[in-house]
Amino acid sequence: MSIENARKHLAKFGRDKDILEFNVSSATVSLAAEALNVVPSRITKTLAFKKDDSCILIGMAGDARIDNKKFKEEFGFKAKMLSPEETLALTGHAVGGVCAFGVPENIESYLDVSLKRFNTVFPACGSSNSAIELTCDDLFNITASVKWIDVCKDWQ
């Protein structure tokens, strides 16, 4: 189960007990914000993009959208999101619970600067009814992100 992979990963950092599980869905930014009683922009949505035979993950603020031009400038290829089936097969997480916790080691994770305006943010934890509150520094370290990037629009 995907949340168990995320839990095992977070346990390495002593944060597995901090996972919040809800009786309602948190599968979308608006549902997660409602479950947590926070503004939607503090929800970290993690999107999976095709890269060769694998993918990369990008965590961004809930109100941000990928800027295709910035994405291509950063990565050198066109942004193409994975299908729900590809996302599950490559990351181990289903859409609605995608996170960079407990994913295969060959998957690179990045964080967009749209998150940095908040003291804490709320990424999913591998299921459509979970989240964890983390500082941006903790999120960067726990996900072993490659670097902070600027590939989003509509959040400023």
N, CA, C and O atoms as a GROMACS GRO file, in nm:
protein
  624
    1MET      N    1   0.084  -0.119   0.000
    1MET     CA    2   0.000   0.000   0.000
    1MET      C    3   0.088   0.125   0.000
    1MET      O    4   0.188   0.131   0.072
    2SER      N    5   0.053   0.221  -0.078
    2SER     CA    6   0.132   0.341  -0.100
    2SER      C    7   0.158   0.421   0.027
    2SER      O    8   0.269   0.470   0.048
    3ILE      N    9   0.058   0.436   0.113
    3ILE     CA   10   0.079   0.511   0.236
    3ILE      C   11   0.182   0.442   0.325
    3ILE      O   12   0.254   0.508   0.400
    4GLU      N   13   0.189   0.310   0.318
    4GLU     CA   14   0.289   0.237   0.398
    4GLU      C   15   0.430   0.266   0.348
    4GLU      O   16   0.522   0.277   0.429
    5ASN      N   17   0.448   0.279   0.217
    5ASN     CA   18   0.580   0.318   0.164
    5ASN      C   19   0.618   0.457   0.212
    5ASN      O   20   0.732   0.482   0.250
    6ALA      N   21   0.522   0.548   0.209
    6ALA     CA   22   0.547   0.684   0.258
    6ALA      C   23   0.577   0.681   0.408
    6ALA      O   24   0.667   0.752   0.454
    7ARG      N   25   0.503   0.602   0.483
    7ARG     CA   26   0.525   0.592   0.628
    7ARG      C   27   0.665   0.540   0.659
    7ARG      O   28   0.733   0.593   0.747
    8LYS      N   29   0.709   0.437   0.587
    8LYS     CA   30   0.844   0.382   0.607
    8LYS      C   31   0.951   0.486   0.575
    8LYS      O   32   1.050   0.498   0.646
    9HIS      N   33   0.929   0.560   0.469
    9HIS     CA   34   1.024   0.665   0.430
    9HIS      C   35   1.030   0.774   0.539
    9HIS      O   36   1.138   0.814   0.581
   10LEU      N   37   0.914   0.820   0.583
   10LEU     CA   38   0.909   0.925   0.685
   10LEU      C   39   0.965   0.877   0.819
   10LEU      O   40   1.015   0.958   0.897
   11ALA      N   41   0.956   0.748   0.846
   11ALA     CA   42   1.010   0.692   0.971
   11ALA      C   43   1.161   0.712   0.979
   11ALA      O   44   1.215   0.728   1.089
   12LYS      N   45   1.229   0.711   0.866
   12LYS     CA   46   1.374   0.733   0.864
   12LYS      C   47   1.411   0.871   0.920
   12LYS      O   48   1.524   0.893   0.962
   13PHE      N   49   1.314   0.962   0.918
   13PHE     CA   50   1.336   1.098   0.965
   13PHE      C   51   1.260   1.126   1.095
   13PHE      O   52   1.253   1.240   1.141
   14GLY      N   53   1.202   1.021   1.154
   14GLY     CA   54   1.125   1.035   1.277
   14GLY      C   55   0.995   1.111   1.258
   14GLY      O   56   0.945   1.171   1.352
   15ARG      N   57   0.940   1.108   1.137
   15ARG     CA   58   0.820   1.187   1.108
   15ARG      C   59   0.698   1.101   1.073
   15ARG      O   60   0.594   1.156   1.039
   16ASP      N   61   0.710   0.970   1.080
   16ASP     CA   62   0.598   0.882   1.044
   16ASP      C   63   0.476   0.901   1.134
   16ASP      O   64   0.364   0.881   1.088
   17LYS      N   65   0.496   0.939   1.257
   17LYS     CA   66   0.383   0.959   1.350
   17LYS      C   67   0.311   1.092   1.324
   17LYS      O   68   0.206   1.119   1.382
   18ASP      N   69   0.369   1.174   1.235
   18ASP     CA   70   0.310   1.304   1.205
   18ASP      C   71   0.213   1.300   1.087
   18ASP      O   72   0.154   1.402   1.052
   19ILE      N   73   0.198   1.183   1.026
   19ILE     CA   74   0.105   1.171   0.914
   19ILE      C   75  -0.038   1.192   0.964
   19ILE      O   76  -0.079   1.134   1.065
   20LEU      N   77  -0.110   1.275   0.894
   20LEU     CA   78  -0.250   1.301   0.926
   20LEU      C   79  -0.336   1.220   0.830
   20LEU      O   80  -0.317   1.228   0.709
   21GLU      N   81  -0.430   1.143   0.883
   21GLU     CA   82  -0.522   1.067   0.799
   21GLU      C   83  -0.664   1.116   0.827
   21GLU      O   84  -0.702   1.137   0.942
   22PHE      N   85  -0.739   1.132   0.720
   22PHE     CA   86  -0.872   1.192   0.728
   22PHE      C   87  -0.981   1.090   0.698
   22PHE      O   88  -0.958   0.989   0.630
   23ASN      N   89  -1.100   1.118   0.749
   23ASN     CA   90  -1.219   1.037   0.717
   23ASN      C   91  -1.283   1.082   0.586
   23ASN      O   92  -1.380   1.022   0.540
   24VAL      N   93  -1.227   1.186   0.526
   24VAL     CA   94  -1.276   1.240   0.400
   24VAL      C   95  -1.161   1.241   0.300
   24VAL      O   96  -1.044   1.228   0.338
   25SER      N   97  -1.193   1.257   0.174
   25SER     CA   98  -1.091   1.262   0.070
   25SER      C   99  -1.010   1.390   0.076
   25SER      O  100  -1.062   1.498   0.105
   26SER      N  101  -0.881   1.376   0.050
   26SER     CA  102  -0.792   1.492   0.034
   26SER      C  103  -0.720   1.481  -0.101
   26SER      O  104  -0.607   1.527  -0.117
   27ALA      N  105  -0.790   1.419  -0.197
   27ALA     CA  106  -0.730   1.386  -0.326
   27ALA      C  107  -0.707   1.504  -0.418
   27ALA      O  108  -0.631   1.493  -0.514
   28THR      N  109  -0.771   1.617  -0.392
   28THR     CA  110  -0.749   1.736  -0.473
   28THR      C  111  -0.703   1.849  -0.380
   28THR      O  112  -0.716   1.839  -0.258
   29VAL      N  113  -0.651   1.954  -0.439
   29VAL     CA  114  -0.607   2.068  -0.359
   29VAL      C  115  -0.723   2.122  -0.275
   29VAL      O  116  -0.706   2.145  -0.155
   30SER      N  117  -0.838   2.141  -0.335
   30SER     CA  118  -0.951   2.198  -0.260
   30SER      C  119  -0.999   2.104  -0.150
   30SER      O  120  -1.032   2.150  -0.040
   31LEU      N  121  -1.004   1.974  -0.178
   31LEU     CA  122  -1.046   1.879  -0.074
   31LEU      C  123  -0.945   1.871   0.040
   31LEU      O  124  -0.982   1.863   0.157
   32ALA      N  125  -0.817   1.874   0.006
   32ALA     CA  126  -0.712   1.870   0.110
   32ALA      C  127  -0.718   1.996   0.195
   32ALA      O  128  -0.708   1.989   0.318
   33ALA      N  129  -0.735   2.111   0.131
   33ALA     CA  130  -0.744   2.237   0.205
   33ALA      C  131  -0.863   2.236   0.300
   33ALA      O  132  -0.854   2.284   0.413
   34GLU      N  133  -0.975   2.181   0.253
   34GLU     CA  134  -1.094   2.171   0.337
   34GLU      C  135  -1.070   2.076   0.455
   34GLU      O  136  -1.108   2.107   0.568
   35ALA      N  137  -1.010   1.961   0.429
   35ALA     CA  138  -0.983   1.864   0.535
   35ALA      C  139  -0.888   1.920   0.641
   35ALA      O  140  -0.901   1.889   0.760
   36LEU      N  141  -0.794   2.004   0.597
   36LEU     CA  142  -0.694   2.060   0.688
   36LEU      C  143  -0.732   2.197   0.742
   36LEU      O  144  -0.667   2.249   0.834
   37ASN      N  145  -0.837   2.257   0.685
   37ASN     CA  146  -0.880   2.392   0.723
   37ASN      C  147  -0.767   2.494   0.701
   37ASN      O  148  -0.737   2.575   0.789
   38VAL      N  149  -0.706   2.488   0.582
   38VAL     CA  150  -0.603   2.583   0.543
   38VAL      C  151  -0.635   2.638   0.404
   38VAL      O  152  -0.721   2.585   0.334
   39VAL      N  153  -0.566   2.745   0.365
   39VAL     CA  154  -0.585   2.799   0.231
   39VAL      C  155  -0.529   2.699   0.129
   39VAL      O  156  -0.427   2.635   0.157
   40PRO      N  157  -0.592   2.685   0.014
   40PRO     CA  158  -0.547   2.587  -0.086
   40PRO      C  159  -0.402   2.602  -0.130
   40PRO      O  160  -0.338   2.503  -0.164
   41SER      N  161  -0.350   2.723  -0.130
   41SER     CA  162  -0.213   2.743  -0.176
   41SER      C  163  -0.109   2.675  -0.087
   41SER      O  164   0.002   2.650  -0.131
   42ARG      N  165  -0.144   2.644   0.039
   42ARG     CA  166  -0.050   2.574   0.130
   42ARG      C  167  -0.045   2.424   0.105
   42ARG      O  168   0.039   2.354   0.162
   43ILE      N  169  -0.134   2.373   0.022
   43ILE     CA  170  -0.130   2.232  -0.015
   43ILE      C  171  -0.019   2.212  -0.117
   43ILE      O  172  -0.013   2.285  -0.217
   44THR      N  173   0.068   2.116  -0.094
   44THR     CA  174   0.173   2.085  -0.190
   44THR      C  175   0.120   1.979  -0.284
   44THR      O  176   0.099   1.864  -0.246
   45LYS      N  177   0.098   2.019  -0.410
   45LYS     CA  178   0.058   1.918  -0.508
   45LYS      C  179   0.186   1.869  -0.574
   45LYS      O  180   0.274   1.947  -0.610
   46THR      N  181   0.194   1.738  -0.590
   46THR     CA  182   0.311   1.676  -0.651
   46THR      C  183   0.269   1.616  -0.784
   46THR      O  184   0.184   1.526  -0.789
   47LEU      N  185   0.328   1.666  -0.891
   47LEU     CA  186   0.294   1.620  -1.025
   47LEU      C  187   0.409   1.539  -1.083
   47LEU      O  188   0.526   1.568  -1.059
   48ALA      N  189   0.374   1.436  -1.159
   48ALA     CA  190   0.473   1.348  -1.222
   48ALA      C  191   0.480   1.377  -1.371
   48ALA      O  192   0.378   1.380  -1.440
   49PHE      N  193   0.601   1.399  -1.419
   49PHE     CA  194   0.625   1.430  -1.560
   49PHE      C  195   0.716   1.326  -1.622
   49PHE      O  196   0.812   1.280  -1.561
   50LYS      N  197   0.685   1.291  -1.746
   50LYS     CA  198   0.760   1.192  -1.820
   50LYS      C  199   0.902   1.241  -1.846
   50LYS      O  200   0.922   1.354  -1.890
   51LYS      N  201   1.000   1.155  -1.818
   51LYS     CA  202   1.140   1.182  -1.851
   51LYS      C  203   1.200   1.051  -1.897
   51LYS      O  204   1.225   0.962  -1.816
   52ASP      N  205   1.223   1.039  -2.026
   52ASP     CA  206   1.274   0.915  -2.086
   52ASP      C  207   1.182   0.800  -2.048
   52ASP      O  208   1.061   0.807  -2.074
   53ASP      N  209   1.236   0.694  -1.987
   53ASP     CA  210   1.154   0.578  -1.948
   53ASP      C  211   1.105   0.588  -1.804
   53ASP      O  212   1.047   0.492  -1.752
   54SER      N  213   1.129   0.701  -1.740
   54SER     CA  214   1.090   0.718  -1.602
   54SER      C  215   1.013   0.849  -1.588
   54SER      O  216   0.940   0.890  -1.678
   55CYS      N  217   1.031   0.915  -1.474
   55CYS     CA  218   0.963   1.042  -1.450
   55CYS      C  219   1.039   1.125  -1.350
   55CYS      O  220   1.131   1.077  -1.283
   56ILE      N  221   0.999   1.250  -1.340
   56ILE     CA  222   1.044   1.339  -1.233
   56ILE      C  223   0.921   1.384  -1.159
   56ILE      O  224   0.811   1.388  -1.215
   57LEU      N  225   0.939   1.419  -1.033
   57LEU     CA  226   0.830   1.472  -0.951
   57LEU      C  227   0.858   1.617  -0.919
   57LEU      O  228   0.970   1.654  -0.887
   58ILE      N  229   0.754   1.698  -0.928
   58ILE     CA  230   0.767   1.839  -0.892
   58ILE      C  231   0.660   1.873  -0.790
   58ILE      O  232   0.540   1.859  -0.816
   59GLY      N  233   0.704   1.917  -0.673
   59GLY     CA  234   0.613   1.964  -0.569
   59GLY      C  235   0.597   2.114  -0.584
   59GLY      O  236   0.695   2.187  -0.598
   60MET      N  237   0.472   2.160  -0.582
   60MET     CA  238   0.444   2.302  -0.601
   60MET      C  239   0.325   2.343  -0.515
   60MET      O  240   0.250   2.259  -0.466
   61ALA      N  241   0.310   2.473  -0.499
   61ALA     CA  242   0.197   2.525  -0.421
   61ALA      C  243   0.066   2.492  -0.490
   61ALA      O  244   0.059   2.480  -0.612
   62GLY      N  245  -0.037   2.477  -0.409
   62GLY     CA  246  -0.168   2.438  -0.460
   62GLY      C  247  -0.228   2.532  -0.561
   62GLY      O  248  -0.314   2.492  -0.640
   63ASP      N  249  -0.187   2.658  -0.560
   63ASP     CA  250  -0.242   2.756  -0.654
   63ASP      C  251  -0.152   2.778  -0.775
   63ASP      O  252  -0.182   2.862  -0.860
   64ALA      N  253  -0.043   2.704  -0.784
   64ALA     CA  254   0.052   2.721  -0.895
   64ALA      C  255   0.019   2.625  -1.010
   64ALA      O  256  -0.038   2.518  -0.991
   65ARG      N  257   0.058   2.668  -1.130
   65ARG     CA  258   0.042   2.585  -1.249
   65ARG      C  259   0.176   2.582  -1.322
   65ARG      O  260   0.253   2.678  -1.316
   66ILE      N  261   0.202   2.473  -1.392
   66ILE     CA  262   0.326   2.462  -1.467
   66ILE      C  263   0.328   2.565  -1.580
   66ILE      O  264   0.230   2.580  -1.654
   67ASP      N  265   0.439   2.635  -1.592
   67ASP     CA  266   0.464   2.725  -1.703
   67ASP      C  267   0.549   2.646  -1.802
   67ASP      O  268   0.666   2.618  -1.776
   68ASN      N  269   0.489   2.610  -1.915
   68ASN     CA  270   0.556   2.522  -2.011
   68ASN      C  271   0.690   2.577  -2.060
   68ASN      O  272   0.785   2.500  -2.079
   69LYS      N  273   0.698   2.707  -2.079
   69LYS     CA  274   0.824   2.768  -2.125
   69LYS      C  275   0.933   2.755  -2.018
   69LYS      O  276   1.046   2.716  -2.048
   70LYS      N  277   0.899   2.787  -1.894
   70LYS     CA  278   0.996   2.775  -1.784
   70LYS      C  279   1.038   2.630  -1.765
   70LYS      O  280   1.155   2.602  -1.740
   71PHE      N  281   0.942   2.537  -1.777
   71PHE     CA  282   0.973   2.395  -1.761
   71PHE      C  283   1.076   2.352  -1.866
   71PHE      O  284   1.175   2.287  -1.833
   72LYS      N  285   1.052   2.388  -1.991
   72LYS     CA  286   1.143   2.347  -2.098
   72LYS      C  287   1.281   2.410  -2.080
   72LYS      O  288   1.383   2.346  -2.107
   73GLU      N  289   1.285   2.535  -2.035
   73GLU     CA  290   1.413   2.601  -2.009
   73GLU      C  291   1.489   2.530  -1.897
   73GLU      O  292   1.612   2.518  -1.904
   74GLU      N  293   1.418   2.484  -1.795
   74GLU     CA  294   1.481   2.417  -1.680
   74GLU      C  295   1.529   2.277  -1.715
   74GLU      O  296   1.641   2.239  -1.680
   75PHE      N  297   1.445   2.200  -1.783
   75PHE     CA  298   1.474   2.058  -1.802
   75PHE      C  299   1.520   2.020  -1.943
   75PHE      O  300   1.576   1.912  -1.963
   76GLY      N  301   1.495   2.106  -2.041
   76GLY     CA  302   1.539   2.076  -2.176
   76GLY      C  303   1.446   1.984  -2.254
   76GLY      O  304   1.482   1.936  -2.361
   77PHE      N  305   1.328   1.961  -2.201
   77PHE     CA  306   1.227   1.882  -2.273
   77PHE      C  307   1.089   1.936  -2.238
   77PHE      O  308   1.072   2.006  -2.138
   78LYS      N  309   0.992   1.902  -2.320
   78LYS     CA  310   0.855   1.950  -2.303
   78LYS      C  311   0.787   1.882  -2.184
   78LYS      O  312   0.806   1.762  -2.161
   79ALA      N  313   0.710   1.959  -2.111
   79ALA     CA  314   0.635   1.906  -1.996
   79ALA      C  315   0.523   1.815  -2.045
   79ALA      O  316   0.434   1.858  -2.118
   80LYS      N  317   0.528   1.688  -2.004
   80LYS     CA  318   0.420   1.593  -2.037
   80LYS      C  319   0.390   1.515  -1.910
   80LYS      O  320   0.469   1.432  -1.866
   81MET      N  321   0.273   1.542  -1.855
   81MET     CA  322   0.235   1.472  -1.732
   81MET      C  323   0.207   1.326  -1.763
   81MET      O  324   0.162   1.291  -1.872
   82LEU      N  325   0.234   1.241  -1.666
   82LEU     CA  326   0.204   1.099  -1.679
   82LEU      C  327   0.054   1.077  -1.668
   82LEU      O  328  -0.017   1.155  -1.604
   83SER      N  329   0.005   0.971  -1.730
   83SER     CA  330  -0.134   0.930  -1.711
   83SER      C  331  -0.148   0.875  -1.569
   83SER      O  332  -0.047   0.843  -1.506
   84PRO      N  333  -0.268   0.863  -1.519
   84PRO     CA  334  -0.286   0.803  -1.386
   84PRO      C  335  -0.224   0.663  -1.376
   84PRO      O  336  -0.166   0.628  -1.273
   85GLU      N  337  -0.236   0.583  -1.482
   85GLU     CA  338  -0.180   0.447  -1.481
   85GLU      C  339  -0.028   0.451  -1.478
   85GLU      O  340   0.035   0.375  -1.404
   86GLU      N  341   0.032   0.539  -1.558
   86GLU     CA  342   0.178   0.553  -1.559
   86GLU      C  343   0.228   0.604  -1.424
   86GLU      O  344   0.332   0.559  -1.374
   87THR      N  345   0.155   0.699  -1.366
   87THR     CA  346   0.194   0.755  -1.238
   87THR      C  347   0.201   0.646  -1.131
   87THR      O  348   0.300   0.637  -1.058
   88LEU      N  349   0.099   0.564  -1.123
   88LEU     CA  350   0.097   0.455  -1.025
   88LEU      C  351   0.209   0.355  -1.053
   88LEU      O  352   0.278   0.312  -0.961
   89ALA      N  353   0.227   0.319  -1.179
   89ALA     CA  354   0.329   0.219  -1.214
   89ALA      C  355   0.471   0.269  -1.183
   89ALA      O  356   0.554   0.191  -1.135
   90LEU      N  357   0.499   0.396  -1.208
   90LEU     CA  358   0.635   0.446  -1.191
   90LEU      C  359   0.666   0.496  -1.050
   90LEU      O  360   0.778   0.481  -1.002
   91THR      N  361   0.566   0.555  -0.983
   91THR     CA  362   0.592   0.612  -0.850
   91THR      C  363   0.546   0.523  -0.736
   91THR      O  364   0.596   0.534  -0.624
   92GLY      N  365   0.451   0.434  -0.764
   92GLY     CA  366   0.392   0.354  -0.658
   92GLY      C  367   0.277   0.425  -0.588
   92GLY      O  368   0.215   0.369  -0.497
   93HIS      N  369   0.249   0.548  -0.629
   93HIS     CA  370   0.142   0.626  -0.569
   93HIS      C  371   0.035   0.657  -0.674
   93HIS      O  372   0.066   0.690  -0.788
   94ALA      N  373  -0.090   0.644  -0.634
   94ALA     CA  374  -0.201   0.678  -0.724
   94ALA      C  375  -0.224   0.828  -0.723
   94ALA      O  376  -0.196   0.896  -0.624
   95VAL      N  377  -0.276   0.880  -0.834
   95VAL     CA  378  -0.312   1.021  -0.842
   95VAL      C  379  -0.410   1.051  -0.727
   95VAL      O  380  -0.502   0.974  -0.700
   96GLY      N  381  -0.387   1.162  -0.661
   96GLY     CA  382  -0.465   1.198  -0.543
   96GLY      C  383  -0.387   1.176  -0.415
   96GLY      O  384  -0.424   1.227  -0.309
   97GLY      N  385  -0.277   1.099  -0.425
   97GLY     CA  386  -0.191   1.075  -0.310
   97GLY      C  387  -0.044   1.080  -0.346
   97GLY      O  388   0.041   1.039  -0.268
   98VAL      N  389  -0.015   1.131  -0.466
   98VAL     CA  390   0.124   1.133  -0.513
   98VAL      C  391   0.209   1.222  -0.423
   98VAL      O  392   0.171   1.335  -0.390
   99CYS      N  393   0.323   1.170  -0.386
   99CYS     CA  394   0.420   1.243  -0.306
   99CYS      C  395   0.559   1.188  -0.339
   99CYS      O  396   0.571   1.088  -0.411
  100ALA      N  397   0.661   1.252  -0.288
  100ALA     CA  398   0.798   1.206  -0.312
  100ALA      C  399   0.851   1.122  -0.196
  100ALA      O  400   0.972   1.102  -0.183
  101PHE      N  401   0.762   1.072  -0.113
  101PHE     CA  402   0.801   0.986  -0.001
  101PHE      C  403   0.786   0.840  -0.044
  101PHE      O  404   0.679   0.799  -0.089
  102GLY      N  405   0.892   0.762  -0.030
  102GLY     CA  406   0.883   0.620  -0.059
  102GLY      C  407   0.872   0.585  -0.206
  102GLY      O  408   0.813   0.483  -0.241
  103VAL      N  409   0.929   0.667  -0.292
  103VAL     CA  410   0.928   0.638  -0.436
  103VAL      C  411   1.059   0.569  -0.473
  103VAL      O  412   1.156   0.576  -0.397
  104PRO      N  413   1.064   0.502  -0.589
  104PRO     CA  414   1.188   0.438  -0.632
  104PRO      C  415   1.304   0.539  -0.638
  104PRO      O  416   1.284   0.657  -0.669
  105GLU      N  417   1.424   0.492  -0.609
  105GLU     CA  418   1.540   0.580  -0.600
  105GLU      C  419   1.576   0.649  -0.730
  105GLU      O  420   1.640   0.754  -0.728
  106ASN      N  421   1.535   0.593  -0.844
  106ASN     CA  422   1.570   0.654  -0.972
  106ASN      C  423   1.484   0.775  -1.007
  106ASN      O  424   1.508   0.840  -1.109
  107ILE      N  425   1.384   0.804  -0.927
  107ILE     CA  426   1.295   0.918  -0.955
  107ILE      C  427   1.348   1.042  -0.885
  107ILE      O  428   1.364   1.044  -0.762
  108GLU      N  429   1.376   1.145  -0.965
  108GLU     CA  430   1.425   1.270  -0.909
  108GLU      C  431   1.307   1.356  -0.866
  108GLU      O  432   1.202   1.359  -0.930
  109SER      N  433   1.326   1.426  -0.755
  109SER     CA  434   1.224   1.514  -0.700
  109SER      C  435   1.276   1.657  -0.698
  109SER      O  436   1.392   1.682  -0.666
  110TYR      N  437   1.188   1.750  -0.733
  110TYR     CA  438   1.219   1.892  -0.733
  110TYR      C  439   1.110   1.966  -0.659
  110TYR      O  440   0.997   1.917  -0.651
  111LEU      N  441   1.142   2.083  -0.605
  111LEU     CA  442   1.041   2.167  -0.541
  111LEU      C  443   1.041   2.304  -0.608
  111LEU      O  444   1.146   2.361  -0.635
  112ASP      N  445   0.921   2.354  -0.634
  112ASP     CA  446   0.907   2.484  -0.696
  112ASP      C  447   0.907   2.593  -0.590
  112ASP      O  448   0.858   2.574  -0.479
  113VAL      N  449   0.964   2.709  -0.627
  113VAL     CA  450   0.975   2.822  -0.535
  113VAL      C  451   0.839   2.876  -0.490
  113VAL      O  452   0.833   2.954  -0.395
  114SER      N  453   0.732   2.837  -0.556
  114SER     CA  454   0.598   2.882  -0.514
  114SER      C  455   0.566   2.839  -0.371
  114SER      O  456   0.480   2.899  -0.307
  115LEU      N  457   0.634   2.736  -0.321
  115LEU     CA  458   0.612   2.689  -0.184
  115LEU      C  459   0.681   2.776  -0.079
  115LEU      O  460   0.636   2.782   0.035
  116LYS      N  461   0.788   2.842  -0.118
  116LYS     CA  462   0.874   2.911  -0.021
  116LYS      C  463   0.808   3.028   0.051
  116LYS      O  464   0.864   3.079   0.148
  117ARG      N  465   0.691   3.071   0.007
  117ARG     CA  466   0.625   3.184   0.075
  117ARG      C  467   0.556   3.141   0.204
  117ARG      O  468   0.505   3.225   0.278
  118PHE      N  469   0.555   3.011   0.233
  118PHE     CA  470   0.488   2.959   0.352
  118PHE      C  471   0.588   2.902   0.452
  118PHE      O  472   0.692   2.847   0.414
  119ASN      N  473   0.556   2.916   0.581
  119ASN     CA  474   0.639   2.855   0.685
  119ASN      C  475   0.626   2.703   0.681
  119ASN      O  476   0.725   2.631   0.695
  120THR      N  477   0.503   2.656   0.661
  120THR     CA  478   0.479   2.512   0.650
  120THR      C  479   0.383   2.486   0.536
  120THR      O  480   0.302   2.570   0.499
  121VAL      N  481   0.396   2.364   0.479
  121VAL     CA  482   0.309   2.321   0.369
  121VAL      C  483   0.262   2.180   0.397
  121VAL      O  484   0.310   2.114   0.489
  122PHE      N  485   0.167   2.132   0.317
  122PHE     CA  486   0.102   2.004   0.341
  122PHE      C  487   0.104   1.915   0.216
  122PHE      O  488   0.012   1.922   0.135
  123PRO      N  489   0.207   1.831   0.200
  123PRO     CA  490   0.204   1.733   0.091
  123PRO      C  491   0.124   1.609   0.133
  123PRO      O  492   0.105   1.582   0.251
  124ALA      N  493   0.076   1.536   0.032
  124ALA     CA  494   0.009   1.408   0.058
  124ALA      C  495   0.112   1.307   0.108
  124ALA      O  496   0.233   1.330   0.102
  125CYS      N  497   0.062   1.195   0.158
  125CYS     CA  498   0.149   1.089   0.209
  125CYS      C  499   0.116   0.954   0.145
  125CYS      O  500   0.116   0.852   0.213
  126GLY      N  501   0.088   0.954   0.016
  126GLY     CA  502   0.070   0.828  -0.055
  126GLY      C  503  -0.072   0.776  -0.064
  126GLY      O  504  -0.095   0.671  -0.124
  127SER      N  505  -0.167   0.847  -0.006
  127SER     CA  506  -0.307   0.804  -0.016
  127SER      C  507  -0.393   0.927  -0.043
  127SER      O  508  -0.348   1.040  -0.029
  128SER      N  509  -0.516   0.902  -0.080
  128SER     CA  510  -0.608   1.012  -0.112
  128SER      C  511  -0.679   1.067   0.011
  128SER      O  512  -0.778   1.140  -0.001
  129ASN      N  513  -0.629   1.032   0.129
  129ASN     CA  514  -0.686   1.088   0.252
  129ASN      C  515  -0.578   1.110   0.358
  129ASN      O  516  -0.600   1.086   0.477
  130SER      N  517  -0.460   1.157   0.313
  130SER     CA  518  -0.351   1.179   0.407
  130SER      C  519  -0.271   1.302   0.370
  130SER      O  520  -0.275   1.350   0.257
  131ALA      N  521  -0.198   1.354   0.469
  131ALA     CA  522  -0.108   1.468   0.450
  131ALA      C  523  -0.014   1.474   0.569
  131ALA      O  524  -0.032   1.404   0.668
  132ILE      N  525   0.085   1.558   0.556
  132ILE     CA  526   0.177   1.586   0.667
  132ILE      C  527   0.214   1.733   0.660
  132ILE      O  528   0.230   1.788   0.551
  133GLU      N  529   0.229   1.796   0.774
  133GLU     CA  530   0.271   1.936   0.776
  133GLU      C  531   0.423   1.940   0.794
  133GLU      O  532   0.477   1.885   0.889
  134LEU      N  533   0.490   2.006   0.700
  134LEU     CA  534   0.637   2.016   0.701
  134LEU      C  535   0.680   2.157   0.668
  134LEU      O  536   0.612   2.228   0.595
  135THR      N  537   0.795   2.199   0.723
  135THR     CA  538   0.856   2.322   0.676
  135THR      C  539   0.910   2.295   0.536
  135THR      O  540   0.929   2.180   0.497
  136CYS      N  541   0.935   2.399   0.461
  136CYS     CA  542   0.990   2.381   0.326
  136CYS      C  543   1.128   2.316   0.332
  136CYS      O  544   1.161   2.233   0.248
  137ASP      N  545   1.209   2.353   0.432
  137ASP     CA  546   1.341   2.290   0.446
  137ASP      C  547   1.328   2.141   0.475
  137ASP      O  548   1.400   2.060   0.418
  138ASP      N  549   1.235   2.105   0.565
  138ASP     CA  550   1.214   1.963   0.595
  138ASP      C  551   1.164   1.889   0.471
  138ASP      O  552   1.210   1.778   0.443
  139LEU      N  553   1.072   1.948   0.397
  139LEU     CA  554   1.021   1.884   0.276
  139LEU      C  555   1.135   1.861   0.177
  139LEU      O  556   1.145   1.754   0.118
  140PHE      N  557   1.220   1.961   0.160
  140PHE     CA  558   1.333   1.948   0.068
  140PHE      C  559   1.424   1.833   0.111
  140PHE      O  560   1.463   1.750   0.029
  141ASN      N  561   1.458   1.829   0.239
  141ASN     CA  562   1.549   1.726   0.289
  141ASN      C  563   1.487   1.586   0.289
  141ASN      O  564   1.552   1.490   0.248
  142ILE      N  565   1.365   1.575   0.334
  142ILE     CA  566   1.299   1.444   0.344
  142ILE      C  567   1.273   1.383   0.206
  142ILE      O  568   1.276   1.261   0.190
  143THR      N  569   1.248   1.468   0.108
  143THR     CA  570   1.225   1.417  -0.028
  143THR      C  571   1.356   1.404  -0.107
  143THR      O  572   1.354   1.359  -0.221
  144ALA      N  573   1.467   1.442  -0.047
  144ALA     CA  574   1.597   1.440  -0.116
  144ALA      C  575   1.586   1.512  -0.250
  144ALA      O  576   1.635   1.463  -0.352
  145SER      N  577   1.521   1.627  -0.248
  145SER     CA  578   1.502   1.702  -0.372
  145SER      C  579   1.636   1.743  -0.433
  145SER      O  580   1.732   1.771  -0.362
  146VAL      N  581   1.638   1.744  -0.564
  146VAL     CA  582   1.759   1.781  -0.637
  146VAL      C  583   1.790   1.929  -0.615
  146VAL      O  584   1.903   1.966  -0.584
  147LYS      N  585   1.687   2.013  -0.632
  147LYS     CA  586   1.705   2.157  -0.611
  147LYS      C  587   1.570   2.227  -0.615
  147LYS      O  588   1.469   2.169  -0.655
  148TRP      N  589   1.571   2.354  -0.572
  148TRP     CA  590   1.456   2.441  -0.587
  148TRP      C  591   1.455   2.490  -0.730
  148TRP      O  592   1.559   2.527  -0.784
  149ILE      N  593   1.338   2.492  -0.793
  149ILE     CA  594   1.325   2.538  -0.930
  149ILE      C  595   1.214   2.642  -0.939
  149ILE      O  596   1.135   2.659  -0.846
  150ASP      N  597   1.209   2.712  -1.051
  150ASP     CA  598   1.106   2.812  -1.075
  150ASP      C  599   1.042   2.777  -1.209
  150ASP      O  600   1.084   2.827  -1.314
  151VAL      N  601   0.940   2.691  -1.206
  151VAL     CA  602   0.875   2.646  -1.329
  151VAL      C  603   0.723   2.666  -1.326
  151VAL      O  604   0.651   2.609  -1.409
  152CYS      N  605   0.674   2.746  -1.233
  152CYS     CA  606   0.530   2.764  -1.219
  152CYS      C  607   0.486   2.907  -1.246
  152CYS      O  608   0.567   3.000  -1.248
  153LYS      N  609   0.356   2.923  -1.266
  153LYS     CA  610   0.295   3.053  -1.289
  153LYS      C  611   0.163   3.061  -1.212
  153LYS      O  612   0.118   2.963  -1.153
  154ASP      N  613   0.105   3.178  -1.214
  154ASP     CA  614  -0.028   3.207  -1.158
  154ASP      C  615  -0.035   3.203  -1.006
  154ASP      O  616  -0.145   3.202  -0.951
  155TRP      N  617   0.075   3.200  -0.938
  155TRP     CA  618   0.072   3.196  -0.792
  155TRP      C  619   0.115   3.328  -0.728
  155TRP      O  620   0.092   3.350  -0.609
  156GLN      N  621   0.176   3.416  -0.806
  156GLN     CA  622   0.231   3.539  -0.748
  156GLN      C  623   0.128   3.649  -0.735
  156GLN      O  624   0.159   3.758  -0.688
   0.00000   0.00000   0.00000
